[in-house]
Amino acid sequence: MQSSNDRFRGGGSGPESEAARHAEPGRAYVETVPGAPYDGPRYDDPWYDALASGWGESAAPGAAEPAVPPMRRDVPGEPPRAAADVYLEVQRSAAFQEVRSRYRRFVVPAVAAFFLWYVAYVVTATTAPALMARPVAGAVNVAMVAGLGQFLTTFLLTWAYARHARLRRDRAALELRWDTQELTRGVRGGAS
């Protein structure tokens, strides 16, 4: 039998092999070891082993990024906590505060600089039309160059934000996510 996407299938309605079932995009699956006791679902997360720097790129040549302090783990023998308590503990942890401060250290100056650049463009366009009408090259004037600069600045800021997140926050945020899931797993009764 042939499916609508021209791949051959067997007589059943699903993929033929276990490997083909895992290859379906957008679909989560549960990994189990044959013969091992089932202790809950274990989902394959493609981001778990991904490099935070992406493609082997480092934060700076020869400079290591300061480590994020680890979050406190559950101590055996403690009574189980409510999910709200877990999330409050994560929010108060040094690791979470470090991720947030890294975010703020980039975003606040970047937004301020971009906003000042945008306001300067608008104010100059309204108060100094003769300056903005001054030709730069042929029919291209200062207003056109500054307007295109606004678009270029937007793209550059987007690239810089994505790079900063990849190099300075993604790994720590992913570790926080996994720690939070581990802590809340006991609250939810073993399911994540």
Secondary structure, 3 states (H helix, E strand, C coil): CECCCCCECCCCCCCCCHHHHHCCCCCCCECCCCCCCCCCCCECCCCCCCCCCCCCCCCECCECCCCCCCCCCCCCCCCCCCHHHHHHHHHHCHHHHHHHHHHHHHHHHHHHHHHHHHHHHHHHHHHCHHHHCCEEECCEEHHHHHHHHHHHHHHHHHHHHHHHHHHHCHHHHHHHHHHHHHHHHHHCCCCC
